Amino acid sequence: MNRPIFQKQGKRLKTVFLAVLVLSLNHIPGTALADSKPAATDCSPNNTLLDKQFRTDLDFLVAQETWRDSTVVQEKKVIKNLATIKAYLDQEVKKFNAGQQKIRLRGFEWKQDRTATQTDPMEQYWLFGYRIGSDEREGVTRLSLIAHLDTVAPGNAADWETKEPFVIHEVKRQYHGKRTPFLVARGAVDDKGPSAIVLSALRSVAKEYDNQGLPEDVAIEVLFETSEETDMATLQYLNDTADPVYRKPSMGIVYDAFWCIRAEKGVERPAFKMSRRADPSRGLWLHDLDSEVGPSNQIPATATAVIYAESPELAQQFKKTVMKEYAAYQFDDPNYNPAELLKPEINGTSVTLKTRGSGAQHGSAPQENRAKGSNPLVSLVNFLGYLVYEKEDYLDFQPNSVSRMAQFMKWGWGTKVFGEYHPDLLQRDDWVFEWGEGDKGNGTTWGLTKLVTNEDDITLEMDVRYAIGHHSNGYSGEEGLLEGKSRFPELLQALMVKFNKAHPGEIIAVYTDFKVAPDIRAISNPNYIKLNKAYKSVTGEDCPRLAIGGGTDAKGNNELIAAGTLFTESLGPPINFHGINEGATVTDLKTGFKILRQLMVNE
């Protein structure tokens, strides 16, 4: 990822919204507390970052599985577990309040109905949290600390080094040249570790100022988002200004990415779908081709293909030769890192192939996954497309509907992630999201993340993070979301016309869902200046100015700044963001805490 420095100044903000997703255990709130803050500028002795309550909270949060898929069964489980988390936190807050004299945490909850669909069964936006200080709606300096309690799917537990993705383990890993302690579990860095720390921060401030109380015009709140990975409730909440629960924040840092975010790409979610026709009855044919269960913003950990044969003998022959064929196959780039093909499994006339990927698994960074890891779906699709359509006389491998989708994926993208195969339609970069080679590339990215084959149809879903050139309107100089919508409806229709002309056959329909436009901020933003000052005072360096593929809760809200938790531009090992063996480094948690606390002290 690059670090563009923007010279144009957008409109000045009248308010500053600090929504901190993770990392501050002892937030000393803004300007209004300047007269009453403790003399020391470091953490008070009683406010240890990883104290007993932090670990107790984190262990409980991690144990509750809150990952979504497209099923009603899993959605009900997620809602139940989120309710369990809320009940636990309510009880812990009650215990804490019993020891307070003046400053007690007050709970709040907000919900809004949404339309569920067959593939997205979530029926409500939901967030809840805790507040201290003034409850007035106007004339209040309000600091909001925002974290999210949902996660992505864990993948196969057996692939985790701990074998227990829902149990926190402390593991030492090599990080910036040193052996560093990590907290390893699903949600450790995204975003249950941050959630536990945010609540600790609120308790810490409440305890620190309990004797003197907060100024009358100051408020601090922790806000827990429950659907950040799928459809953000926070964005809906911030627009629901008439709701009695709503309070407008005046300063905010969304702690859910890197230090520090200056721009975020637009987000689009295309889907390509086709009906299945009858399979062949001779030779070999692809019967199933699926990515591991997970959302479209997560590169799968594994992909699986089931190949049918007309006879057990042919199935055995395929099983004996396919590993050698995979090893010999020349992908479209000699530097490409193919996913590992596991030992084939045979059952009568069917053979199952499974590829296992590695590296960063966040859908917003397929370039990093490709450079330092592998996408198992991409590797498997390219290989099978070659066997069916390009390798001559290979065991009579017959084309069918499933292989047609593989052919389209191979033709459209190969192993590339920047749309290089069809640059007129798919490739864009600009002065904000600049072009670069390998994992340094930062234009429009195409993540081939989710493929599902059913009895009646086949669906490919993609995660697209796009640059300005794929948007209907360019950058006007005003900070915030670009006006207009993406250009993908017309461009993807043109892509399908091009494909059908090059390879006539069964029709693949395209549907595309515009999520959000690119969001660009000015470095003259008062919030950014304050954040940079705090960052520099702790690290001795200016805060990086990153343009990312992300999609944080800061998007579309100029009062919010996305910053932290990561002090590296890498989402891959040893962080493994959205991936197997996800981990949060204790060192970065502590450094981030110091920055955020310094930000509060400076105010």
PAKEVEX-516788 format. One record per residue (C-alpha): x, y, z; residue number from 1; residue in one letter. Coordinates in steps of 0.2 Angstrom, whole numbers, m for minus. Each point is the difference from the previous one (the first is absolute). Example, Ala and Ser with C-alpha at 12.3 -4.5 7.8 and 13.67 -1.06 7.14 Angstrom:
BEGIN
<rec <62 m22 39> 1 "A">;
<rec <6 17 m3> 2 "S">;
***
This chain:
BEGIN
<rec <0 0 0> 1 "M">;
<rec <6 17 m4> 2 "N">;
<rec <0 16 11> 3 "R">;
<rec <m7 14 m11> 4 "P">;
<rec <2 18 6> 5 "I">;
<rec <m14 10 m5> 6 "F">;
<rec <2 19 m3> 7 "Q">;
<rec <m18 5 m3> 8 "K">;
<rec <m9 7 15> 9 "Q">;
<rec <m18 m5 2> 10 "G">;
<rec <m14 9 10> 11 "K">;
<rec <5 2 18> 12 "R">;
<rec <m9 m10 13> 13 "L">;
<rec <m10 9 13> 14 "K">;
<rec <0 m15 12> 15 "T">;
<rec <13 m14 4> 16 "V">;
<rec <m6 m18 2> 17 "F">;
<rec <11 m12 9> 18 "L">;
<rec <m6 m17 m2> 19 "A">;
<rec <13 m12 7> 20 "V">;
<rec <m2 m18 m5> 21 "L">;
<rec <13 m8 11> 22 "V">;
<rec <15 5 8> 23 "L">;
<rec <m1 13 14> 24 "S">;
<rec <m1 m6 17> 25 "L">;
<rec <1 17 9> 26 "N">;
<rec <m8 13 m11> 27 "H">;
<rec <1 17 7> 28 "I">;
<rec <m14 9 m9> 29 "P">;
<rec <4 16 m10> 30 "G">;
<rec <0 18 3> 31 "T">;
<rec <m13 1 14> 32 "A">;
<rec <11 m11 11> 33 "L">;
<rec <16 10 m2> 34 "A">;
<rec <m2 8 17> 35 "D">;
<rec <m4 m16 9> 36 "S">;
<rec <11 m13 m8> 37 "K">;
<rec <14 m8 11> 38 "P">;
<rec <16 8 0> 39 "A">;
<rec <9 m15 m7> 40 "A">;
<rec <0 m3 m19> 41 "T">;
<rec <3 m19 1> 42 "D">;
<rec <m12 m13 6> 43 "C">;
<rec <m5 0 18> 44 "S">;
<rec <6 m14 10> 45 "P">;
<rec <m17 m7 2> 46 "N">;
<rec <m3 0 m18> 47 "N">;
<rec <10 m15 m7> 48 "T">;
<rec <m4 m3 m18> 49 "L">;
<rec <m2 m19 1> 50 "L">;
<rec <m7 m1 17> 51 "D">;
<rec <m10 m15 7> 52 "K">;
<rec <m17 7 m5> 53 "Q">;
<rec <6 3 m18> 54 "F">;
<rec <5 m18 m2> 55 "R">;
<rec <m16 m6 9> 56 "T">;
<rec <m11 10 m12> 57 "D">;
<rec <10 m5 m15> 58 "L">;
<rec <0 m18 4> 59 "D">;
<rec <m19 1 1> 60 "F">;
<rec <m3 10 m16> 61 "L">;
<rec <11 m12 m10> 62 "V">;
<rec <m9 m15 6> 63 "A">;
<rec <m16 6 m7> 64 "Q">;
<rec <m1 m4 m19> 65 "E">;
<rec <m6 15 m9> 66 "T">;
<rec <4 m3 m18> 67 "W">;
<rec <m13 0 m13> 68 "R">;
<rec <m4 m10 m16> 69 "D">;
<rec <m15 0 m11> 70 "S">;
<rec <m11 m11 10> 71 "T">;
<rec <m14 3 12> 72 "V">;
<rec <7 m13 13> 73 "V">;
<rec <17 9 1> 74 "Q">;
<rec <m9 17 1> 75 "E">;
<rec <m10 m6 15> 76 "K">;
<rec <15 m6 9> 77 "K">;
<rec <9 16 m3> 78 "V">;
<rec <m14 10 7> 79 "I">;
<rec <m1 m11 15> 80 "K">;
<rec <18 1 4> 81 "N">;
<rec <0 19 m2> 82 "L">;
<rec <m14 1 12> 83 "A">;
<rec <11 m11 12> 84 "T">;
<rec <14 12 m2> 85 "I">;
<rec <m11 15 4> 86 "K">;
<rec <m7 m9 16> 87 "A">;
<rec <18 m4 5> 88 "Y">;
<rec <6 18 m3> 89 "L">;
<rec <m16 7 9> 90 "D">;
<rec <4 m10 15> 91 "Q">;
<rec <19 5 0> 92 "E">;
<rec <m5 18 m1> 93 "V">;
<rec <m12 m2 15> 94 "K">;
<rec <14 m7 10> 95 "K">;
<rec <11 14 m5> 96 "F">;
<rec <m13 14 4> 97 "N">;
<rec <m2 m7 18> 98 "A">;
<rec <17 6 4> 99 "G">;
<rec <m2 17 m8> 100 "Q">;
<rec <m6 16 9> 101 "Q">;
<rec <m4 13 m13> 102 "K">;
<rec <4 m7 m18> 103 "I">;
<rec <m10 m16 m4> 104 "R">;
<rec <m2 m8 m17> 105 "L">;
<rec <m17 1 m8> 106 "R">;
<rec <m6 m12 m13> 107 "G">;
<rec <m8 4 m16> 108 "F">;
<rec <m7 m10 m15> 109 "E">;
<rec <m5 4 m17> 110 "W">;
<rec <m9 m11 m13> 111 "K">;
<rec <m7 2 m18> 112 "Q">;
<rec <m10 m12 m11> 113 "D">;
<rec <8 m5 m16> 114 "R">;
<rec <m6 m11 m14> 115 "T">;
<rec <7 m18 0> 116 "A">;
<rec <3 m10 m15> 117 "T">;
<rec <3 m18 m5> 118 "Q">;
<rec <18 3 1> 119 "T">;
<rec <1 13 13> 120 "D">;
<rec <m12 m5 14> 121 "P">;
<rec <5 15 12> 122 "M">;
<rec <m16 8 6> 123 "E">;
<rec <6 14 10> 124 "Q">;
<rec <14 13 2> 125 "Y">;
<rec <5 m1 18> 126 "W">;
<rec <13 9 11> 127 "L">;
<rec <1 3 18> 128 "F">;
<rec <13 9 12> 129 "G">;
<rec <3 9 16> 130 "Y">;
<rec <2 19 4> 131 "R">;
<rec <7 11 13> 132 "I">;
<rec <m2 19 2> 133 "G">;
<rec <m13 11 m7> 134 "S">;
<rec <m16 m7 m8> 135 "D">;
<rec <m5 16 m8> 136 "E">;
<rec <m2 0 m19> 137 "R">;
<rec <7 17 m4> 138 "E">;
<rec <15 10 7> 139 "G">;
<rec <10 m15 5> 140 "V">;
<rec <18 m6 m5> 141 "T">;
<rec <m4 m18 m3> 142 "R">;
<rec <14 m13 m3> 143 "L">;
<rec <m6 m16 m7> 144 "S">;
<rec <10 m16 0> 145 "L">;
<rec <m6 m13 m13> 146 "I">;
<rec <4 m18 m1> 147 "A">;
<rec <m9 m15 m9> 148 "H">;
<rec <m4 m16 8> 149 "L">;
<rec <m3 m11 m16> 150 "D">;
<rec <14 m9 m9> 151 "T">;
<rec <3 m9 m16> 152 "V">;
<rec <m1 m19 0> 153 "A">;
<rec <14 m10 8> 154 "P">;
<rec <4 m12 m14> 155 "G">;
<rec <5 m18 5> 156 "N">;
<rec <5 0 19> 157 "A">;
<rec <13 m14 m4> 158 "A">;
<rec <10 13 m11> 159 "D">;
<rec <2 11 14> 160 "W">;
<rec <17 m2 10> 161 "E">;
<rec <m10 0 16> 162 "T">;
<rec <m14 m11 m7> 163 "K">;
<rec <m12 11 10> 164 "E">;
<rec <m5 16 m9> 165 "P">;
<rec <m12 5 13> 166 "F">;
<rec <12 m2 15> 167 "V">;
<rec <13 14 2> 168 "I">;
<rec <18 m6 0> 169 "H">;
<rec <16 10 3> 170 "E">;
<rec <12 m5 m13> 171 "V">;
<rec <17 8 m4> 172 "K">;
<rec <3 5 m19> 173 "R">;
<rec <14 8 m10> 174 "Q">;
<rec <m6 19 m2> 175 "Y">;
<rec <11 14 m6> 176 "H">;
<rec <15 m11 3> 177 "G">;
<rec <m4 m5 18> 178 "K">;
<rec <m9 m14 9> 179 "R">;
<rec <m16 9 5> 180 "T">;
<rec <m15 m6 10> 181 "P">;
<rec <m17 m2 m9> 182 "F">;
<rec <m17 m4 6> 183 "L">;
<rec <m6 m13 m13> 184 "V">;
<rec <m19 m3 m3> 185 "A">;
<rec <m14 4 m12> 186 "R">;
<rec <m3 19 4> 187 "G">;
<rec <16 3 9> 188 "A">;
<rec <4 15 m11> 189 "V">;
<rec <m17 1 m10> 190 "D">;
<rec <m8 5 12> 191 "D">;
<rec <m3 m8 16> 192 "K">;
<rec <17 4 7> 193 "G">;
<rec <m4 18 m4> 194 "P">;
<rec <m17 m1 8> 195 "S">;
<rec <6 m7 16> 196 "A">;
<rec <13 14 1> 197 "I">;
<rec <m12 14 m4> 198 "V">;
<rec <m11 m5 14> 199 "L">;
<rec <15 m1 12> 200 "S">;
<rec <4 18 m6> 201 "A">;
<rec <m17 6 5> 202 "L">;
<rec <1 m8 17> 203 "R">;
<rec <17 7 2> 204 "S">;
<rec <m5 18 m3> 205 "V">;
<rec <m16 m2 11> 206 "A">;
<rec <11 m6 14> 207 "K">;
<rec <14 13 m3> 208 "E">;
<rec <m12 14 1> 209 "Y">;
<rec <m13 m7 13> 210 "D">;
<rec <5 11 14> 211 "N">;
<rec <m1 17 m9> 212 "Q">;
<rec <m13 m5 m14> 213 "G">;
<rec <0 5 m18> 214 "L">;
<rec <m4 18 m6> 215 "P">;
<rec <m18 3 m4> 216 "E">;
<rec <3 2 m19> 217 "D">;
<rec <10 m16 m2> 218 "V">;
<rec <m6 m18 m5> 219 "A">;
<rec <9 m16 m4> 220 "I">;
<rec <m8 m16 m7> 221 "E">;
<rec <4 m17 m6> 222 "V">;
<rec <m10 m6 m15> 223 "L">;
<rec <0 m18 m5> 224 "F">;
<rec <m4 m4 m18> 225 "E">;
<rec <m7 m17 m4> 226 "T">;
<rec <0 m2 m19> 227 "S">;
<rec <16 10 m6> 228 "E">;
<rec <6 m15 m11> 229 "E">;
<rec <m17 m1 m9> 230 "T">;
<rec <m11 15 0> 231 "D">;
<rec <6 14 12> 232 "M">;
<rec <m13 5 14> 233 "A">;
<rec <11 15 5> 234 "T">;
<rec <m3 9 m17> 235 "L">;
<rec <m19 m2 2> 236 "Q">;
<rec <1 6 19> 237 "Y">;
<rec <9 16 m5> 238 "L">;
<rec <m14 4 m12> 239 "N">;
<rec <m14 m4 12> 240 "D">;
<rec <1 17 9> 241 "T">;
<rec <m18 0 5> 242 "A">;
<rec <2 m15 11> 243 "D">;
<rec <0 3 19> 244 "P">;
<rec <15 m10 2> 245 "V">;
<rec <11 9 m13> 246 "Y">;
<rec <13 12 6> 247 "R">;
<rec <11 9 m12> 248 "K">;
<rec <19 m3 3> 249 "P">;
<rec <11 15 m2> 250 "S">;
<rec <17 m9 m1> 251 "M">;
<rec <4 m17 m6> 252 "G">;
<rec <13 m13 m5> 253 "I">;
<rec <m6 m16 m8> 254 "V">;
<rec <13 m13 6> 255 "Y">;
<rec <m1 m13 m13> 256 "D">;
<rec <14 1 m13> 257 "A">;
<rec <17 8 m1> 258 "F">;
<rec <8 16 7> 259 "W">;
<rec <m6 11 m9> 260 "C">;
<rec <m13 m1 m13> 261 "I">;
<rec <m2 15 m12> 262 "R">;
<rec <m10 m8 m14> 263 "A">;
<rec <m11 m16 m2> 264 "E">;
<rec <m4 m8 m17> 265 "K">;
<rec <m18 m2 m6> 266 "G">;
<rec <m8 m17 4> 267 "V">;
<rec <m10 m10 m13> 268 "E">;
<rec <m6 m18 1> 269 "R">;
<rec <m3 m8 m17> 270 "P">;
<rec <m8 m17 m2> 271 "A">;
<rec <0 m11 m15> 272 "F">;
<rec <m13 m14 m1> 273 "K">;
<rec <m5 m13 m12> 274 "M">;
<rec <m13 m15 0> 275 "S">;
<rec <7 m18 m1> 276 "R">;
<rec <m3 m11 m14> 277 "R">;
<rec <1 m19 0> 278 "A">;
<rec <17 m7 3> 279 "D">;
<rec <9 m10 m13> 280 "P">;
<rec <m1 m19 1> 281 "S">;
<rec <18 m5 m7> 282 "R">;
<rec <17 4 5> 283 "G">;
<rec <4 12 14> 284 "L">;
<rec <m10 15 5> 285 "W">;
<rec <m1 13 14> 286 "L">;
<rec <m14 m3 11> 287 "H">;
<rec <3 12 14> 288 "D">;
<rec <12 15 2> 289 "L">;
<rec <m1 10 16> 290 "D">;
<rec <9 12 11> 291 "S">;
<rec <0 m3 19> 292 "E">;
<rec <m15 7 9> 293 "V">;
<rec <3 19 4> 294 "G">;
<rec <m5 17 m5> 295 "P">;
<rec <5 8 m17> 296 "S">;
<rec <12 12 9> 297 "N">;
<rec <11 m15 6> 298 "Q">;
<rec <12 m9 m11> 299 "I">;
<rec <m4 m18 3> 300 "P">;
<rec <12 m11 9> 301 "A">;
<rec <m4 m15 m11> 302 "T">;
<rec <m9 m5 m16> 303 "A">;
<rec <m7 m17 m5> 304 "T">;
<rec <m5 m8 m16> 305 "A">;
<rec <m9 m16 m3> 306 "V">;
<rec <4 m9 m16> 307 "I">;
<rec <m11 m14 m6> 308 "Y">;
<rec <6 m14 m12> 309 "A">;
<rec <m10 m12 m11> 310 "E">;
<rec <9 m15 9> 311 "S">;
<rec <10 m4 15> 312 "P">;
<rec <15 m4 m11> 313 "E">;
<rec <0 18 m7> 314 "L">;
<rec <m2 8 17> 315 "A">;
<rec <15 m10 6> 316 "Q">;
<rec <10 6 m15> 317 "Q">;
<rec <m5 18 3> 318 "F">;
<rec <5 m2 18> 319 "K">;
<rec <17 m7 m4> 320 "K">;
<rec <4 14 m13> 321 "T">;
<rec <m8 16 6> 322 "V">;
<rec <14 4 13> 323 "M">;
<rec <13 m1 m13> 324 "K">;
<rec <m10 10 m12> 325 "E">;
<rec <m3 14 13> 326 "Y">;
<rec <19 1 4> 327 "A">;
<rec <4 1 m19> 328 "A">;
<rec <m13 13 m4> 329 "Y">;
<rec <6 17 m5> 330 "Q">;
<rec <m10 14 7> 331 "F">;
<rec <m2 17 m9> 332 "D">;
<rec <15 7 10> 333 "D">;
<rec <16 m9 4> 334 "P">;
<rec <1 8 17> 335 "N">;
<rec <m17 m5 5> 336 "Y">;
<rec <m1 m10 16> 337 "N">;
<rec <m13 m14 m3> 338 "P">;
<rec <m11 m6 15> 339 "A">;
<rec <5 m17 7> 340 "E">;
<rec <m10 m15 m8> 341 "L">;
<rec <m3 m12 13> 342 "L">;
<rec <0 m19 m3> 343 "K">;
<rec <m16 m5 m10> 344 "P">;
<rec <m13 m10 7> 345 "E">;
<rec <m10 m13 m10> 346 "I">;
<rec <m17 m8 3> 347 "N">;
<rec <m5 m12 m13> 348 "G">;
<rec <m2 11 m16> 349 "T">;
<rec <3 17 8> 350 "S">;
<rec <17 8 5> 351 "V">;
<rec <1 15 12> 352 "T">;
<rec <13 13 m3> 353 "L">;
<rec <4 13 14> 354 "K">;
<rec <11 15 m1> 355 "T">;
<rec <6 9 16> 356 "R">;
<rec <5 18 m1> 357 "G">;
<rec <12 11 11> 358 "S">;
<rec <3 18 4> 359 "G">;
<rec <m11 15 2> 360 "A">;
<rec <m18 m4 m2> 361 "Q">;
<rec <m9 16 1> 362 "H">;
<rec <m10 3 m16> 363 "G">;
<rec <6 18 m1> 364 "S">;
<rec <18 m5 m3> 365 "A">;
<rec <1 m14 m13> 366 "P">;
<rec <16 8 m7> 367 "Q">;
<rec <9 m4 17> 368 "E">;
<rec <m8 m18 0> 369 "N">;
<rec <7 m3 m17> 370 "R">;
<rec <17 7 3> 371 "A">;
<rec <3 m8 17> 372 "K">;
<rec <m12 m14 0> 373 "G">;
<rec <m13 m9 m11> 374 "S">;
<rec <m19 0 m3> 375 "N">;
<rec <m5 m18 m1> 376 "P">;
<rec <m15 3 m11> 377 "L">;
<rec <10 10 m13> 378 "V">;
<rec <13 m14 m1> 379 "S">;
<rec <m13 m14 m1> 380 "L">;
<rec <m11 9 m13> 381 "V">;
<rec <15 4 m11> 382 "N">;
<rec <6 m18 0> 383 "F">;
<rec <m16 m8 m3> 384 "L">;
<rec <m4 12 m14> 385 "G">;
<rec <16 m5 m8> 386 "Y">;
<rec <m4 m19 1> 387 "L">;
<rec <m17 2 m7> 388 "V">;
<rec <3 13 m14> 389 "Y">;
<rec <18 0 m4> 390 "E">;
<rec <9 m16 3> 391 "K">;
<rec <m3 m12 m14> 392 "E">;
<rec <m5 m18 2> 393 "D">;
<rec <0 1 19> 394 "Y">;
<rec <m11 m15 6> 395 "L">;
<rec <m15 7 m11> 396 "D">;
<rec <m3 14 13> 397 "F">;
<rec <m17 7 m6> 398 "Q">;
<rec <m6 18 1> 399 "P">;
<rec <m16 3 10> 400 "N">;
<rec <m9 15 9> 401 "S">;
<rec <12 m1 15> 402 "V">;
<rec <15 0 m12> 403 "S">;
<rec <m8 15 m9> 404 "R">;
<rec <1 10 15> 405 "M">;
<rec <18 m5 3> 406 "A">;
<rec <4 5 m18> 407 "Q">;
<rec <m7 17 3> 408 "F">;
<rec <10 3 15> 409 "M">;
<rec <16 m5 m8> 410 "K">;
<rec <m4 10 m16> 411 "W">;
<rec <m5 15 10> 412 "G">;
<rec <14 1 13> 413 "W">;
<rec <12 m15 0> 414 "G">;
<rec <10 2 15> 415 "T">;
<rec <0 19 m1> 416 "K">;
<rec <m8 12 12> 417 "V">;
<rec <0 17 m8> 418 "F">;
<rec <m10 m4 m16> 419 "G">;
<rec <15 m1 m11> 420 "E">;
<rec <m8 m12 m12> 421 "Y">;
<rec <m13 13 m5> 422 "H">;
<rec <7 16 5> 423 "P">;
<rec <m12 10 m10> 424 "D">;
<rec <m14 m6 11> 425 "L">;
<rec <8 m6 16> 426 "L">;
<rec <16 9 3> 427 "Q">;
<rec <0 18 8> 428 "R">;
<rec <13 10 11> 429 "D">;
<rec <2 18 4> 430 "D">;
<rec <10 13 10> 431 "W">;
<rec <m9 m6 16> 432 "V">;
<rec <0 m19 m3> 433 "F">;
<rec <16 m1 m9> 434 "E">;
<rec <7 m14 m11> 435 "W">;
<rec <14 m11 6> 436 "G">;
<rec <7 m17 m3> 437 "E">;
<rec <m5 m16 10> 438 "G">;
<rec <m6 4 18> 439 "D">;
<rec <4 18 m2> 440 "K">;
<rec <m14 2 m13> 441 "G">;
<rec <m14 11 6> 442 "N">;
<rec <m12 2 m15> 443 "G">;
<rec <m17 m9 m2> 444 "T">;
<rec <2 m18 7> 445 "T">;
<rec <m11 m15 m4> 446 "W">;
<rec <m1 m13 13> 447 "G">;
<rec <m7 m17 m6> 448 "L">;
<rec <m6 m5 17> 449 "T">;
<rec <m16 m11 0> 450 "K">;
<rec <m6 m13 m12> 451 "L">;
<rec <m15 m11 4> 452 "V">;
<rec <m7 m14 m11> 453 "T">;
<rec <m18 m7 4> 454 "N">;
<rec <m11 m12 m9> 455 "E">;
<rec <m8 13 m10> 456 "D">;
<rec <13 14 m2> 457 "D">;
<rec <17 7 2> 458 "I">;
<rec <5 16 8> 459 "T">;
<rec <16 10 0> 460 "L">;
<rec <1 15 12> 461 "E">;
<rec <15 12 0> 462 "M">;
<rec <7 13 12> 463 "D">;
<rec <4 16 m11> 464 "V">;
<rec <9 15 8> 465 "R">;
<rec <0 13 m13> 466 "Y">;
<rec <10 16 m4> 467 "A">;
<rec <m7 17 m6> 468 "I">;
<rec <0 m5 m18> 469 "G">;
<rec <m13 m13 2> 470 "H">;
<rec <m12 13 8> 471 "H">;
<rec <m12 10 m10> 472 "S">;
<rec <6 17 8> 473 "N">;
<rec <18 5 2> 474 "G">;
<rec <8 8 16> 475 "Y">;
<rec <m6 18 2> 476 "S">;
<rec <11 5 13> 477 "G">;
<rec <m13 m2 14> 478 "E">;
<rec <5 m12 13> 479 "E">;
<rec <m12 m15 3> 480 "G">;
<rec <m9 m12 m11> 481 "L">;
<rec <0 3 m19> 482 "L">;
<rec <m17 5 m7> 483 "E">;
<rec <m8 m12 m12> 484 "G">;
<rec <1 m19 m2> 485 "K">;
<rec <12 m13 m7> 486 "S">;
<rec <2 m4 m19> 487 "R">;
<rec <m1 m19 3> 488 "F">;
<rec <m17 m3 m7> 489 "P">;
<rec <4 5 m17> 490 "E">;
<rec <18 m6 0> 491 "L">;
<rec <m4 m17 6> 492 "L">;
<rec <m14 m2 m13> 493 "Q">;
<rec <14 4 m13> 494 "A">;
<rec <11 m13 8> 495 "L">;
<rec <m13 m13 m2> 496 "M">;
<rec <m3 5 m18> 497 "V">;
<rec <19 m2 m3> 498 "K">;
<rec <0 m17 8> 499 "F">;
<rec <m14 m7 m9> 500 "N">;
<rec <7 6 m17> 501 "K">;
<rec <17 m8 5> 502 "A">;
<rec <m7 m16 7> 503 "H">;
<rec <m18 m3 m6> 504 "P">;
<rec <m10 m11 12> 505 "G">;
<rec <m12 0 15> 506 "E">;
<rec <m5 18 5> 507 "I">;
<rec <7 6 17> 508 "I">;
<rec <m10 14 7> 509 "A">;
<rec <8 14 10> 510 "V">;
<rec <m8 10 14> 511 "Y">;
<rec <10 13 10> 512 "T">;
<rec <m3 9 16> 513 "D">;
<rec <7 17 3> 514 "F">;
<rec <5 1 18> 515 "K">;
<rec <9 17 3> 516 "V">;
<rec <10 13 m10> 517 "A">;
<rec <18 4 3> 518 "P">;
<rec <3 11 15> 519 "D">;
<rec <15 13 0> 520 "I">;
<rec <5 11 14> 521 "R">;
<rec <11 15 0> 522 "A">;
<rec <16 1 11> 523 "I">;
<rec <m6 17 5> 524 "S">;
<rec <m15 m8 9> 525 "N">;
<rec <2 6 19> 526 "P">;
<rec <m3 m18 6> 527 "N">;
<rec <14 m7 m10> 528 "Y">;
<rec <12 14 5> 529 "I">;
<rec <m4 m4 19> 530 "K">;
<rec <2 m18 m3> 531 "L">;
<rec <17 2 m9> 532 "N">;
<rec <6 11 14> 533 "K">;
<rec <m4 m14 13> 534 "A">;
<rec <8 m14 m12> 535 "Y">;
<rec <16 10 m2> 536 "K">;
<rec <2 4 18> 537 "S">;
<rec <0 m19 4> 538 "V">;
<rec <9 m7 m15> 539 "T">;
<rec <11 14 m5> 540 "G">;
<rec <m7 m1 m18> 541 "E">;
<rec <m15 7 m10> 542 "D">;
<rec <m15 m11 m1> 543 "C">;
<rec <0 m9 m17> 544 "P">;
<rec <m13 6 m12> 545 "R">;
<rec <m7 m15 m7> 546 "L">;
<rec <m13 m3 m14> 547 "A">;
<rec <m7 m17 3> 548 "I">;
<rec <m13 m12 m7> 549 "G">;
<rec <m9 m1 16> 550 "G">;
<rec <m18 4 5> 551 "G">;
<rec <1 6 18> 552 "T">;
<rec <m14 8 10> 553 "D">;
<rec <8 17 m4> 554 "A">;
<rec <m5 m1 m18> 555 "K">;
<rec <m12 14 m4> 556 "G">;
<rec <1 9 16> 557 "N">;
<rec <13 14 0> 558 "N">;
<rec <m1 1 19> 559 "E">;
<rec <8 m17 1> 560 "L">;
<rec <19 m4 m3> 561 "I">;
<rec <5 m18 m3> 562 "A">;
<rec <16 m4 9> 563 "A">;
<rec <8 m15 7> 564 "G">;
<rec <2 m14 6> 565 "T">;
<rec <14 m5 m12> 566 "L">;
<rec <17 8 m1> 567 "F">;
<rec <4 m10 m15> 568 "T">;
<rec <m7 1 m18> 569 "E">;
<rec <m1 m19 0> 570 "S">;
<rec <m16 m10 3> 571 "L">;
<rec <9 m16 m2> 572 "G">;
<rec <11 m10 12> 573 "P">;
<rec <3 3 15> 574 "P">;
<rec <m16 10 1> 575 "I">;
<rec <m11 m11 m12> 576 "N">;
<rec <m14 12 0> 577 "F">;
<rec <m16 m9 m5> 578 "H">;
<rec <11 m16 m1> 579 "G">;
<rec <4 m16 8> 580 "I">;
<rec <11 4 16> 581 "N">;
<rec <m6 18 2> 582 "E">;
<rec <10 8 13> 583 "G">;
<rec <1 17 9> 584 "A">;
<rec <18 5 6> 585 "T">;
<rec <0 6 18> 586 "V">;
<rec <14 13 m5> 587 "T">;
<rec <m11 9 m13> 588 "D">;
<rec <m14 0 13> 589 "L">;
<rec <10 9 12> 590 "K">;
<rec <8 12 m12> 591 "T">;
<rec <m18 4 m7> 592 "G">;
<rec <m6 3 17> 593 "F">;
<rec <14 13 3> 594 "K">;
<rec <m4 9 m16> 595 "I">;
<rec <m19 1 4> 596 "L">;
<rec <3 5 18> 597 "R">;
<rec <12 14 m6> 598 "Q">;
<rec <m13 6 m12> 599 "L">;
<rec <m12 2 14> 600 "M">;
<rec <13 9 11> 601 "V">;
<rec <4 12 m14> 602 "N">;
<rec <m18 5 m2> 603 "E">;
***
